[in-house]
Amino acid sequence: MDAIYALIFVVIIAGLIYFLAKKFMILVINAVLGLALLFFINYLGVMGWIGKSDLGYSTATILICGLGGLPGVVALILLNLVGITV
């Protein structure tokens, strides 16, 4: 009976690890896309086309793009358009 409990426990742990790894990869991909978009926006000077300064590469900007991903970049762009720089 102990072997059955151990097997059930191992299956549950394996499923949990798989679920967390899958979610972690989505977060990593979103962070990489956010940082890449920040780089390309600054590299191409997109904010200059609409008369605003570039977003820059401050610690706060990189953290927002890294943790927020694509929505973080959009939030930084909207804040820059309103006149709030980070």
C-alpha positions as a printed NumPy array, in Angstrom:
array([[  0.   ,   0.   ,   0.   ],
       [  2.924,   2.353,   0.709],
       [  4.193,   1.826,  -2.829],
       [  0.85 ,   2.973,  -4.262],
       [  0.887,   6.123,  -2.112],
       [  4.477,   6.831,  -3.148],
       [  3.561,   6.374,  -6.829],
       [  0.568,   8.704,  -6.506],
       [  2.773,  11.272,  -4.739],
       [  5.417,  11.084,  -7.495],
       [  2.783,  11.514, -10.214],
       [  1.319,  14.557,  -8.443],
       [  4.762,  16.129,  -7.988],
       [  5.672,  15.46 , -11.635],
       [  2.421,  17.058, -12.801],
       [  3.013,  20.089, -10.6  ],
       [  6.568,  20.532, -11.897],
       [  5.341,  20.258, -15.494],
       [  2.609,  22.854, -14.876],
       [  5.021,  25.324, -13.233],
       [  7.678,  24.868, -15.917],
       [  5.097,  25.519, -18.613],
       [  3.938,  28.74 , -16.914],
       [  7.541,  29.816, -16.299],
       [  8.413,  29.456, -19.989],
       [  5.451,  31.661, -20.941],
       [  6.72 ,  34.346, -18.553],
       [ 10.263,  34.082, -19.933],
       [  9.053,  34.38 , -23.528],
       [  6.891,  37.4  , -22.631],
       [  9.848,  39.085, -20.891],
       [ 12.169,  38.49 , -23.847],
       [  9.575,  39.866, -26.274],
       [  9.052,  42.925, -24.075],
       [ 12.767,  43.692, -23.85 ],
       [ 13.187,  43.126, -27.605],
       [ 10.305,  45.492, -28.34 ],
       [ 11.851,  48.136, -26.056],
       [ 15.148,  47.781, -27.918],
       [ 13.527,  48.094, -31.354],
       [ 11.392,  51.069, -30.329],
       [ 14.518,  52.898, -29.173],
       [ 16.662,  51.671, -32.071],
       [ 14.193,  52.796, -34.742],
       [ 13.344,  56.037, -32.934],
       [  9.61 ,  55.35 , -33.006],
       [  8.887,  57.782, -30.19 ],
       [ 10.703,  60.509, -32.143],
       [  8.254,  60.07 , -35.008],
       [  5.475,  61.358, -32.778],
       [  7.563,  64.095, -31.16 ],
       [  8.434,  62.384, -27.871],
       [ 11.786,  61.348, -26.424],
       [ 12.979,  57.74 , -26.478],
       [ 12.042,  55.456, -23.603],
       [ 15.652,  54.955, -22.542],
       [ 17.285,  52.108, -20.662],
       [ 16.982,  52.96 , -16.984],
       [ 16.765,  50.284, -14.318],
       [ 13.057,  50.943, -13.804],
       [ 12.315,  50.737, -17.542],
       [ 14.138,  47.435, -17.946],
       [ 12.422,  45.966, -14.873],
       [  8.987,  47.032, -16.13 ],
       [  9.67 ,  45.519, -19.552],
       [ 11.215,  42.377, -18.075],
       [  8.459,  41.71 , -15.57 ],
       [  5.551,  43.147, -17.548],
       [  6.562,  41.973, -21.01 ],
       [  4.588,  43.38 , -23.909],
       [  1.913,  45.01 , -21.703],
       [  4.726,  46.666, -19.747],
       [  6.14 ,  48.224, -22.919],
       [  2.687,  49.444, -23.926],
       [  2.241,  50.986, -20.472],
       [  5.612,  52.764, -20.78 ],
       [  4.67 ,  54.11 , -24.197],
       [  1.329,  55.395, -22.92 ],
       [  2.991,  56.984, -19.89 ],
       [  5.55 ,  58.652, -22.163],
       [  2.789,  59.998, -24.403],
       [  1.047,  61.527, -21.386],
       [  4.333,  63.093, -20.282],
       [  5.325,  60.792, -17.416],
       [  8.842,  59.413, -17.817],
       [ 10.179,  56.509, -15.823]])
